[in-house]
Amino acid sequence: MLVYLIIINLIGIGAMALDKYKAEKNKWRISEMTLFMITFLGGGIGTIFAMRCFRHKTQKWYFVYGFPIILILEVLIVITMFIKGIL
């Protein structure tokens, strides 16, 4: 599980960095849905870090609030699963 989280967060950082690069060069971009899907699949720490580090997507409220909300919900789900003995 830890290896998966490391990989998906690295993918999140890479996707945000690539999208920022493409935005600056006026090239084809990574879809917003793809960035949200990476976050939803466990890459929240990486995408939030990259958003702040590269100052990318910080003007869009649904990224500024959406990424952290997804991350918080995932953490709460994992905590609940530990409490219930599922994990």
N, C-alpha and C positions, 0 to 999 in steps of 0.2 A: 504494500500500500504506500509506503514511504517513497519507494522508487517511482511509482506512478505519479504521486504528487509533485515530486521534484521535476519529472519530465514534463508534465502538463503545465507547470508554472514556467519552466524554461520556454516552452512553446508559446505561452502567453506573452512573455517578455519579447520573444522574437517576432511574434505577429504584430505587436504594437510598434516595435521598432521599425519593422518593414513597412507597415502602413504609414508611419510618420515620414519615412524616407520617400515613399511613393507620393505622398501628399505634397512634399516639398518639390518633387520633380514633375508634378502634374501628370502622373502615370496612373494606370489602372490600380484601384485600391482594394484592400481586403474589406469584405462586407461587414457592416456593423453587426449583423446577425452572427457571423462567424466569431467575432470578438466576444460577443455575449455568450456564445456556445462554449468557447474555451473557458470563460469564467465559470459558467454553470457546471462544467465538467471537472471543476476543482482547481482551476488556474487563477482564482481570484487574487491571491497574493501577488502573483507575477504580473497580472494585468494592471492591478492597482499601482504596484511599484513602477511599472513602465509608464503608466499614464502620468504619474507625478515626475518621474525622472526625465522623460522626453517631452514633458508638457504637451501631451497629445490627447485630444478628446476632452480637454478640461473645460471647454466652453459649452459642452453639451450636457445639460442637467441629467439626462437619463444615463449617462456614463458616470458622472460624478456621484450620483446617488445609487444608481443601479448596481454597479460593481460591488460597492461595500455592502449593500443590502443582501445581494446573493451570497457573498462570503459569510456574513453574519448568520444567515439562515442555514447555510451548510454547517457551520460550526455548532449551531444549536441542535441541528439534527444529529450530528455525531455525538455530542454530549448526551442527548436524550437516549441514543442507542447504547451508550456505555452505561448509563444509569439503569436502563431496562435489561441490561445483560445481553443485548443482541450482538455487541462487539466485544 
